[in-house]
Amino acid sequence: MGVATVAQLRGVPRTALCSALGARIGSHLAELALGRDDSPVVPKGPPKSVTVEDSFKGCAGWAAVKMQWTDAS
């Protein structure tokens, strides 16, 4: 088929995928290439890291955030 990327896969007609790979796999790949996946998300363990963002903790309001933001750039 000459498909190397998901973008290329997205361009292959579903019928061609089903002919080459079978109806079940071809349809499944066509859906995945379009970003459709209804399988459940199952965590495989605890998070590896947890962070707390505090870059703007000392800012009293949006004006202070904007000033800190422009000073950083």
N, C-alpha and C positions, 0 to 999 in steps of 0.2 A: 504494500500500500504506500510505502514511502512516507509514513507519518512519523515525525520526530518530536513534535511539540503539541501541546493542548490546543494552541491556536490552529494548527493544521488539522488536528482531529475534529475540531469544531466545524471545519469546512467540508468534511466527508459526509455525504448523505447517510442518514440512518440505514437506509436500505442496503447500501454498500457495506456498512459495518456488519449488519445482520447476515448478509450473504457470506462475508469472509469469516466471521467469528461465531456465528450462531445467533439466534434471536435474543436469547437472554443476555449474553455478554455484549453483543452489539448495541442493544438498547441501553444497557447499563452504562457503557462507555459514552454513548451519545448524550445521555443525561448528565453524566459527570463533566463532560466537556462544556456543557452549558451552565455549569455551576449548580446543578440540582442534585442534591444528595439528602435523602430523608432518613438516613441511618442515624441512630442515636449517638450522641457524643458521650463517651464513657471515660471518665478520668482513670488514669493508670497508676495513681498514687498521689501523695501529697505534693503541693507546689514545691518547686525546687528553690524558689526564693520569694520573699514578700518584701516590698519596699513601701515607704511612705514618702510621698512627694512633699517637700517643704520649701521649694524655691521661693515662693511668694508669701511665706508665713508671716514675715514682718511687715507686709503691706497692709495699710489700713483701709484701702479701697481701690477702685479701678484706676484712679489717677496715679496712685503709687505703683501699681502693677505696670501701667503703661510706661512710667518713667524708668522703672527697673528694666523693662523689656528693651526700650530704646537705648539705654546705657549699655546693655549687653551686646548690642549689635554694632 
